[in-house]
Amino acid sequence: MSSKRYDSTRLWYAIHTYSGYEEKVADSIRQRKDTVDMGDKIFEAIVPKEKQIEIKNGKRRVVEKKIFQGYVLVDMKMTEDAWYIIRNTPGVTGFVGSGTEPSPVSEEEMSKIKKRMGVSDPKHNINYKVGEVVNIVDGPFKGFDGAINEIDTQKGKIKVLVSMFGRDTPVELDALQVKKV
């Protein structure tokens, strides 16, 4: 074990887990830090999530989606015993870093992640791509087909180019007003 790996500064580290086990791993780390009295070295384990608006069966609902599939963030001091506890938590495949050296997550990146987690306005989860052809199912252009020209996930709006009289006309629609052709 190289001495470079350990750093008694409190920093955030990303650990890789089996996909789908993120919550279980975060819970295990929280429990283990208490049972082995590591509260002074391991502070927090989080699964970064953000709220999104999903449209299913024509209905909107707010869901929490993981920002990083297969990752848990741990706020800790990288000591030999803390490293060992985390590394040997069931479901953990390793620390993110170069070679055997765990790399801390930069403060700048952590603030971006925390900002995304704290976003109060959920983003619309629109399962369409620019260029995709859709059929308009509601509104004055009902029955028309058009190609998606622009997507605004903040507002849940899409611009569709509808061909009328030989020219493309951009029509702004709610994502609920179209379906895939």
Protein Blocks (a to p, Z undefined) as FASTA:
>chain_A
ZZklpccbdcdddddddehilmmmmmmmmmmmmmnopmlmbmbdcdddddddddeehiac
dddddfbghiacddddddfklmmmmmmgghiabdcdehjbccdddfklmmmmmmmmmpmb
dcdddfbdehiacddfedjkgoiacddfbdcfknopacddddeehiacdddddfklpccZ
Z
